[in-house]
């Protein structure tokens, strides 16, 4: 990101206003198991785990696919949930993700990261896409 130089006569910029807290049922949550796995993956990739972006995009065999990526700060218009790591969700994705919990299931039959989404009416067999 480029830094900008402000003229000496410019007023100091105000700190950005944090996004309002979402109602409890609208929150996107993350389990302890998922946090532990994210710490391992971020360490392997040499990324500081300060936040993760959770979202949806068009595609997949059921119509919508989940997005999960490391991110340091929220984007304009994001809802922010949790504390360590913070969970960033854009407005469009939040419509489909309200009440979702991100989990991690390991073991012999483990699936990896699993989205437990109460809004999903149908999901593909691999669990990476869904429809509402």
C-alpha positions in Angstrom: 0.0 0.0 0.0 1.4 3.4 -0.9 1.9 6.0 1.8 0.6 9.5 1.3 2.2 12.7 2.5 -0.2 15.2 4.0 0.4 19.0 3.8 1.3 20.6 7.2 -2.0 22.6 7.0 -4.2 19.5 6.6 -6.1 18.4 9.6 -5.0 15.0 11.0 -7.1 12.2 9.5 -9.6 10.6 12.0 -9.3 7.0 12.9 -11.7 4.8 10.9 -14.9 4.0 12.7 -15.1 0.3 13.5 -18.0 -1.6 12.0 -21.0 -2.0 14.3 -21.3 -5.3 16.2 -23.6 -7.7 14.4 -26.6 -9.2 16.1 -25.7 -12.6 17.7 -27.6 -14.7 15.1 -25.9 -12.9 12.3 -22.4 -13.7 13.5 -19.9 -16.0 11.7 -18.0 -18.0 14.2 -14.9 -20.2 14.2 -14.2 -23.3 16.4 -11.1 -23.8 18.4 -10.1 -26.7 16.1 -10.3 -24.4 13.1 -8.3 -21.7 14.8 -5.6 -24.3 15.7 -5.4 -25.6 12.1 -5.3 -22.0 10.8 -2.3 -21.3 13.1 -0.5 -24.4 11.7 -1.3 -23.4 8.0 -0.3 -19.7 8.6 3.0 -20.8 10.1 3.7 -23.1 7.2 3.0 -20.3 4.8 4.9 -17.7 6.8 1.8 -15.6 7.3 0.8 -13.8 10.5 -2.6 -15.0 11.6 -4.4 -11.8 12.4 -7.5 -12.4 10.4 -9.3 -14.6 7.9 -11.7 -13.7 5.1 -14.7 -15.9 4.9 -17.0 -15.5 1.9 -18.9 -17.0 -1.0 -18.5 -16.8 -4.7 -20.6 -18.1 -7.6 -19.6 -21.5 -8.8 -19.2 -25.1 -7.7 -21.6 -27.9 -8.4 -24.3 -26.5 -6.1 -24.2 -22.9 -7.2 -22.1 -21.1 -4.5 -18.6 -21.9 -3.3 -17.0 -20.9 0.0 -13.9 -18.7 0.2 -11.4 -18.9 3.0 -8.2 -16.8 3.0 -5.7 -15.1 5.3 -6.2 -11.3 5.5 -4.7 -8.7 7.9 -7.4 -6.0 7.9 -11.1 -5.6 7.0 -12.1 -4.1 3.7 -14.6 -1.2 3.4 -18.1 -2.5 4.3 -16.9 -5.7 5.9 -18.5 -7.1 9.0 -15.9 -8.2 11.6 -16.4 -11.0 14.0 -14.2 -12.6 16.7 -11.0 -11.4 18.1 -8.1 -13.7 17.5 -8.2 -14.3 14.6 -10.7 -11.7 13.4 -13.2 -12.9 10.8 -13.9 -10.6 7.9 -17.1 -11.0 5.8 -18.2 -8.8 3.0 -21.9 -7.6 2.8 -22.9 -9.9 -0.1 -21.4 -13.0 1.5 -22.9 -12.3 4.9 -26.4 -12.7 3.5 -25.5 -16.4 2.8 -23.3 -16.9 5.8 -25.3 -15.6 8.8 -25.0 -18.0 11.7 -22.3 -20.1 10.0 -19.5 -21.8 12.0 -16.2 -22.6 10.4 -14.8 -25.9 11.8 -12.0 -28.2 11.1 -12.5 -32.0 11.0 -9.3 -34.1 10.9 -8.6 -37.7 11.4 -8.8 -40.6 8.9 -12.1 -39.6 7.5 -11.6 -35.9 8.1 -12.7 -33.3 5.6 -10.5 -30.4 6.5 -12.2 -27.0 7.0 -16.0 -27.5 7.2 -18.6 -24.7 6.9 -21.6 -25.5 9.1 -24.1 -23.2 7.4 -27.7 -23.1 8.6 -28.7 -21.3 5.4 -27.6 -24.0 3.0 -30.5 -26.0 1.6 -28.3 -28.3 -0.4 -24.6 -29.0 -0.6 -22.3 -31.0 -2.8 -20.7 -34.2 -1.6 -17.3 -32.6 -1.0 -18.9 -29.8 1.1 -17.2 -26.9 -0.8 -20.3 -25.6 -2.5 -23.9 -25.1 -1.5 -27.2 -23.6 -2.6 -29.8 -21.6 -0.7 
